[in-house]
Amino acid sequence: MKRLFVLVSCVLLASGCSMYGKQETVVRAAPARVAAPTPVLVDANGARIERVEFVTGRSSVTVERMAKLKGCTGGQGAGLMTPEGPVEVYKMRCENGQTFTARCELRQCKAM
């Protein structure tokens, strides 16, 4: 038992002594940058254009398949434009700059 105690204490001392020979490097964080305010988008009549965050919905995949049949591909996919519920409206941005819009009522979707 004494041998085990001596062995463990020697290992602890040896590992503890090696800590003193090393120097710690201090990494300092870069100063925080203030984000530039996002520009306000305005249409030709001066009305403010609001950006809607991309949100997927229950019928997003169905609308993406419908859009692909119409030749609309690319982008993030079909995003939900209305709150989730029995009637939902989806929009998808196409590669060619057009948008594909569909209305789904109880998961039955039709192009608009």
Rosetta silent file (secondary structure, phi, psi, omega in degrees, C-alpha in Angstrom):
SEQUENCE: MKRLFVLVSCVLLASGCSMYGKQETVVRAAPARVAAPTPVLVDANGARIERVEFVTGRSSVTVERMAKLKGCTGGQGAGLMTPEGPVEVYKMRCENGQTFTARCELRQCKAM
SCORE:     score description
SCORE:     0.000 S_00000001
   1 L     0.000  -38.518  179.195    0.000    0.000    0.000 S_00000001
   2 H   -64.875  -36.035  179.789    2.882    2.311    0.817 S_00000001
   3 H   -64.595  -41.301  178.264    4.398    1.617   -2.586 S_00000001
   4 H   -62.142  -43.483  178.368    1.150    2.618   -4.336 S_00000001
   5 H   -61.727  -43.067 -179.803    1.013    5.860   -2.332 S_00000001
   6 H   -66.184  -41.439 -179.646    4.632    6.661   -3.162 S_00000001
   7 H   -64.409  -45.218  179.889    4.085    5.870   -6.855 S_00000001
   8 H   -65.188  -42.047 -179.871    0.967    8.052   -7.107 S_00000001
   9 H   -66.470  -35.473  177.573    2.604   10.943   -5.278 S_00000001
  10 H   -66.508  -40.642  179.098    5.664   10.761   -7.564 S_00000001
  11 H   -64.744  -42.980  179.602    3.459   10.858  -10.650 S_00000001
  12 H   -65.167  -40.421  178.616    1.521   13.817   -9.286 S_00000001
  13 H   -67.195  -40.381 -179.314    4.689   15.679   -8.388 S_00000001
  14 H   -65.286  -41.268  179.914    6.250   14.980  -11.770 S_00000001
  15 H   -73.382  -32.682  178.935    3.182   16.227  -13.634 S_00000001
  16 H   -69.933  -35.944 -179.590    2.841   19.219  -11.318 S_00000001
  17 H   -70.752  -29.736 -179.358    6.444   20.290  -11.786 S_00000001
  18 H   -70.470  -18.978  179.062    6.121   20.230  -15.549 S_00000001
  19 H   -69.459  -31.366 -175.350    3.419   22.913  -15.295 S_00000001
  20 H   -73.597  -23.978 -178.632    5.874   25.485  -13.958 S_00000001
  21 H   -79.313  -17.754 -176.901    8.186   25.260  -16.971 S_00000001
  22 L   -92.683  145.655  175.342    5.444   26.202  -19.450 S_00000001
  23 L  -105.416  136.740  178.943    4.294   29.719  -20.150 S_00000001
  24 L   -82.668  138.379  176.005    0.641   30.359  -20.788 S_00000001
  25 L   -98.421  134.634 -178.564   -0.281   32.313  -23.880 S_00000001
  26 L  -100.166  122.663  178.326   -3.014   34.859  -23.490 S_00000001
  27 L  -102.513  122.341 -179.375   -5.377   35.202  -26.421 S_00000001
  28 L  -102.571  138.566 -179.772   -7.200   38.492  -26.522 S_00000001
  29 L   -74.234  147.550  176.935  -10.435   38.901  -28.380 S_00000001
  30 L   -68.192  149.782  179.245  -10.657   41.418  -31.179 S_00000001
  31 L   -62.190  143.367 -178.470  -12.616   44.536  -30.329 S_00000001
  32 L   -67.890  136.400  178.564  -16.311   44.225  -31.108 S_00000001
  33 L  -100.881  141.424  179.119  -17.396   45.879  -34.307 S_00000001
  34 L   -85.331  126.509 -179.370  -20.648   47.688  -34.577 S_00000001
  35 L   -69.535  139.797  178.483  -22.765   46.359  -37.440 S_00000001
  36 L   -69.515  141.091  179.447  -23.729   48.902  -40.042 S_00000001
  37 L   -64.545  140.414 -179.960  -27.446   49.649  -40.062 S_00000001
  38 L   -71.691  138.251 -178.456  -29.276   47.869  -42.865 S_00000001
  39 L   -68.937  146.447  178.730  -30.461   50.262  -45.556 S_00000001
  40 L   -82.770  124.091  179.358  -34.186   50.918  -45.776 S_00000001
  41 E   -86.901  135.897 -177.767  -35.563   49.638  -49.068 S_00000001
  42 E  -133.070  137.979  177.268  -38.101   51.871  -50.812 S_00000001
  43 L   -83.247 -174.945 -175.396  -40.103   51.207  -53.994 S_00000001
  44 L   -62.589  -28.769 -179.350  -40.728   53.712  -56.821 S_00000001
  45 L   -88.756   -1.519  178.924  -43.673   55.294  -54.981 S_00000001
  46 L    92.692    2.122  179.415  -41.691   55.793  -51.771 S_00000001
  47 L   -78.312  142.101 -177.363  -43.375   52.965  -49.860 S_00000001
  48 E   -73.483  136.570  177.878  -41.115   51.005  -47.556 S_00000001
  49 E  -100.135  125.392 -177.713  -40.270   47.439  -48.639 S_00000001
  50 L   -99.601  132.881  176.135  -40.184   44.957  -45.785 S_00000001
  51 L   -87.688  134.703  179.890  -37.891   41.907  -45.890 S_00000001
  52 L  -104.923  133.308  179.843  -39.476   38.695  -44.665 S_00000001
  53 L   -68.004  142.500 -179.212  -37.349   36.091  -42.911 S_00000001
  54 L   -73.366  123.409  178.994  -37.140   32.703  -44.696 S_00000001
  55 L  -134.913  130.778  176.045  -39.308   30.110  -42.925 S_00000001
  56 L   -85.254  155.419  179.583  -40.148   26.630  -44.178 S_00000001
  57 L  -128.997 -174.416 -177.693  -43.641   25.247  -43.785 S_00000001
  58 L   -64.068  -34.752 -175.427  -45.466   21.940  -44.031 S_00000001
  59 L  -103.908   17.374 -178.024  -45.968   22.180  -47.800 S_00000001
  60 H   -59.181  -44.293 -178.208  -42.584   23.674  -48.738 S_00000001
  61 H   -65.302  -40.442  178.795  -41.399   20.497  -50.482 S_00000001
  62 H   -61.699  -44.724 -179.497  -44.663   20.200  -52.435 S_00000001
  63 H   -66.680  -37.747  177.721  -44.401   23.802  -53.640 S_00000001
  64 H   -63.211  -39.452  177.049  -40.743   23.287  -54.605 S_00000001
  65 H   -65.766  -41.273  177.548  -41.743   20.280  -56.738 S_00000001
  66 H   -62.101  -42.538 -179.108  -44.518   22.308  -58.381 S_00000001
  67 H   -65.105  -38.366  179.519  -42.080   25.121  -59.114 S_00000001
  68 H   -63.370  -37.816  177.138  -39.582   22.690  -60.633 S_00000001
  69 H   -65.015  -28.772  178.988  -42.263   21.448  -63.045 S_00000001
  70 L   -88.448    0.208  178.359  -42.828   25.082  -64.101 S_00000001
  71 L    91.449   13.327  179.355  -39.080   25.603  -64.665 S_00000001
  72 L  -100.645  113.340  177.865  -38.339   27.470  -61.436 S_00000001
  73 L  -132.453  166.390  175.169  -35.218   26.165  -59.706 S_00000001
  74 L    95.887 -178.964  179.091  -32.556   27.498  -57.362 S_00000001
  75 L    76.217 -166.447 -178.661  -32.555   29.696  -54.306 S_00000001
  76 L   -78.374  -24.971 -176.231  -33.298   28.602  -50.756 S_00000001
  77 L   122.818 -166.834 -177.598  -36.566   26.913  -51.655 S_00000001
  78 L   -83.768  122.417 -179.715  -40.204   27.662  -50.950 S_00000001
  79 E  -106.492  142.722  179.691  -40.675   29.970  -47.975 S_00000001
  80 E   -76.399  126.252 -177.311  -43.827   30.397  -45.944 S_00000001
  81 L  -101.151  -19.864 -178.833  -45.212   33.924  -46.271 S_00000001
  82 L  -115.937  166.956  175.744  -48.271   33.631  -43.982 S_00000001
  83 L   -64.429  151.855  177.783  -48.688   32.189  -40.492 S_00000001
  84 L   -61.506  141.981 -179.718  -49.081   28.393  -40.299 S_00000001
  85 L   173.095 -164.315 -179.049  -52.685   27.306  -40.520 S_00000001
  86 L   -69.734  -28.735  178.094  -55.233   25.718  -42.822 S_00000001
  87 E  -119.501  123.196 -178.550  -54.448   28.225  -45.599 S_00000001
  88 E  -131.111  147.964  177.164  -50.797   29.048  -46.329 S_00000001
  89 E  -117.621  132.608 -179.341  -49.047   31.064  -49.046 S_00000001
  90 E  -120.107  147.468  175.533  -45.552   30.146  -50.235 S_00000001
  91 E  -130.577  143.688  177.715  -43.059   32.058  -52.383 S_00000001
  92 E  -136.267  131.519  178.742  -39.960   30.784  -54.109 S_00000001
  93 E   -87.249  126.425 -178.222  -37.291   32.854  -55.837 S_00000001
  94 L   -90.571  163.677  178.228  -36.200   31.370  -59.203 S_00000001
  95 L   -62.015  -36.452 -175.319  -32.739   31.483  -60.803 S_00000001
  96 L   -81.347    4.933  176.472  -34.013   33.681  -63.632 S_00000001
  97 L    97.400  -12.337  178.202  -35.239   36.364  -61.212 S_00000001
  98 L   -80.656  170.041  175.746  -38.936   35.487  -61.274 S_00000001
  99 E  -123.054  144.646  176.351  -40.923   34.304  -58.279 S_00000001
 100 E  -109.547  127.675 -178.343  -43.188   31.305  -57.987 S_00000001
 101 E  -121.447  138.436  178.965  -46.157   31.699  -55.636 S_00000001
 102 E  -139.215  149.384  177.880  -48.503   28.972  -54.451 S_00000001
 103 E  -115.810  126.507 -179.376  -51.501   28.813  -52.118 S_00000001
 104 E  -116.310  125.446  177.124  -52.030   25.682  -50.049 S_00000001
 105 E  -118.935  115.789 -175.048  -55.327   24.931  -48.358 S_00000001
 106 L    50.262   46.225  177.281  -55.229   21.879  -46.065 S_00000001
 107 L    68.449   12.981  174.325  -52.043   20.755  -47.881 S_00000001
 108 E  -103.135  107.989 -171.057  -53.682   20.943  -51.312 S_00000001
 109 E  -101.644  143.570  175.874  -51.484   23.398  -53.241 S_00000001
 110 E  -137.079  141.302  178.090  -52.221   25.403  -56.379 S_00000001
 111 E   -69.133  145.980  178.672  -50.001   27.845  -58.248 S_00000001
 112 L  -103.149    0.000    0.000  -51.113   31.476  -58.083 S_00000001
